[in-house]
Structures are given as C-alpha cells and as structure tokens.
Amino acid sequence: MTNLPSNERVTLSERVRAALGELRPLQHPEHSDVAQWRAPTPADIDAMLEVQVAADRVDHPSWTTPREDIADTFELAEFDHAHNSLIGFSSEGAPIVVVSAMRHPDTSEKVKVYLNGAVHPAWRRRGIGAAAARWQHARGLELLTADAETALPGELDMYAAEHDLGNVAIAEGLGLRTARWFSSMVRDMDIEIPELEVRDGIRFVQYSADRAEDARLARNDAFRDHWGSLPSQPERWAQFVGGAFLRPDLSTLALADDGRIVAFCLASVNEDDWETLGASNSYIDLIGVVRDHRGKGLAPRVIAQTLKAIKAAGLEKAVLDVDTDSPTGANTLYERLGFVATEREQALIREF
C-alpha cells in the first residue's frame, strides 16, 4: 500500500484509493454471450436458483442451495438487489449468470463485503464470469467506501471450491488471495456415538423458539475470536432459526445453573441434499461454546447429544463444515467424533 496520507487517522476510502487509484464509475458488464443484464426481482428467484443449483452440482456436489436462501435475500432490509445484484440471460432467455456484492450489516469491527455469484456450467470458460466479477468487484469497492469518514478496516471476501480453478483465477486477478481453507466433514451414523458424562451444573435441552435471542447472543460470544466471523444480526438470525430447515428436535443447547446458554449445536435438514449426498442427512450449522465456559468439555458433549437425536430420527449421515485452522481445534475434535473430511473450499480476501 503506497501514497497513504501522513495523518494518523486514515479513512478506509483513502486506503482503498491509495491501493487501487481513483475508483472508476460502475460500468454495466458486457459480453457477447449475454443478451441481457439486469437487476433481479423476486420474480427471478427460480431463474437464479436454476443457475445456482446447476453450479452447485459441479462445484460441491454434496449439497445445493435451497430456494429459500435466495428468497430470503429479498426480505433483508440491508440488502438491495436493485443496486447490488445482476442476473444475465442468453439470447434465448435462459438464465446463465448471477452475481452480487453484499455488505455485512455489522460494521462495529470492520466493513466486510461478500462477493457471491455463479455461472451456469454450460456457459463457463467463455469469460462471462470474469465480466460479471469486474462489475461485482467495482460494486464491492463502492460499498466499502460508501462511508467516507470511517477508518475501520475493509475487506472483500469471495469463496471458491478447491477444484474451481476458474473462480480462483478470477478472484486472484482482482487482487484477492487465499487466506483460509474450510473442509466439509461427513459422519456415518452407524458409527457408535461416545457416551460422555454430563458436567456438573450443566443440563441439555432441545432448542426452542423462545430461546432464539439468547441463542443469538451465545453464538456471537462463542464466535468472537473465529476467523472471518462478525456478529449475527437479529433479522438474519430470525430467518435462520425461523426458517424451513432448522430442526429444533435435532438441535441441542447446554444450559448453566442460571439457565444461560453456554454451548449449542444447531442442526437442520434439507431433503434436497439427500439425493446429492446419496444418503439422508442432517447438516450441523453451528457449534459453539461461550468463552467463559471453554475448556470444560462442553463441545463434544453438546455435539454427542445432537448426534443421538440425528440417529434417533433415522438419518444416515451428519454433515458439517469446519475452519481447518480453527483456534479451538474443532477439526481434530470432529475427527475424534467420527467425522471424515471430504471436499474443501477456500476463502479469498483482500484487506484495506
């Protein structure tokens, strides 16, 4: 980073411009194979899903994006598809590319923008993804620099499957670099679940809707030192815990004597993933222990409770994702509990 102002308080906008020069006005992408680019509306949810699911089946064949996940983005107050997303169609009207830039609503620690998108596999290797990513990147920079006064750190994030070399090349061409690896892990439910003694003063209960806010606060405390994590906001959390997939009967909360949630294991079921994985399964979305209760063996115990519930429900496998450099050693813990790593994904970022 060069040519930074000499004063002590350098704004994020100044840092971005020092690194990249004066930002160009946002330009609509152009590509000969894309007859129409436009902002998507709720009427385009199924077209967006068509692109995303086709890409999922190639990029990470063990799971696909639910329609509900796409529909939920149109309900978020902090995300405006009209300015932050594009969908591209062929001359025959087929949807072939979807791209977006989404700023995380929490800016207490940093300004983070996620660059998400997909190109239908039948239209790849033609430069469509690169054209869309240039627009996406430019919009992401606009979102980073929207508050001219903030001096917070800024970050662009993009995720790519390990074998998706085209997406990695696009990200690296925009100045992003791999900062972290995440592994998907699968557990066969025929494997014996360890019996672990209950810690004094701790009781386990199923998740229930009346504990939604307490669970959000516990999640935010547990993940404060996890790489890339920012506090979960009420609107997005409500979509998660109140959505179609979370299974309270498979989700476990560990409560202290005073009723406070000190550990949790929240699991969901999306039957559309059963065909792609080749087995009925539950996805474990979140596992955490609040920081003042770490080192007490709560993580394996709360996971074991959820595994018992998954087995009792007759599901064949449990699936989760883990940061391979987790500060809590989570990947080693999951291996001890019978999970086996399968595919990997990399996080590419650029910091300002």
Secondary structure, DSSP 8 states (H G I E B T S, - for coil): --S--SSS---HHHHHHHHH-S---------TT-SEEE---GGGHHHHHHHHHHHHHHH-TT----HHHHHHHTT-TT--HHHHEEEEE-TTS-EEEEEEEEE-S--SS-EEEEEEEEE-GGG-SSSHHHHHHHHHHHHHHHHHTSSTT--S-EEEEEEEETT-HHHHHHHHHTT-EEEEEEEEEEEETTS--------TT-EEEE--GGGHHHHHHHHHHHTTTSTT-----HHHHHHHHTSSSB-GGG-EEEE-TTS-EEEEEEEE--THHHHHHTS-EEEEEEEEE-GGGTTSSHHHHHHHHHHHHHHHTT-SEEEEEEETT-TT-HHHHHHHTT-EEEEEEEEEEEE-
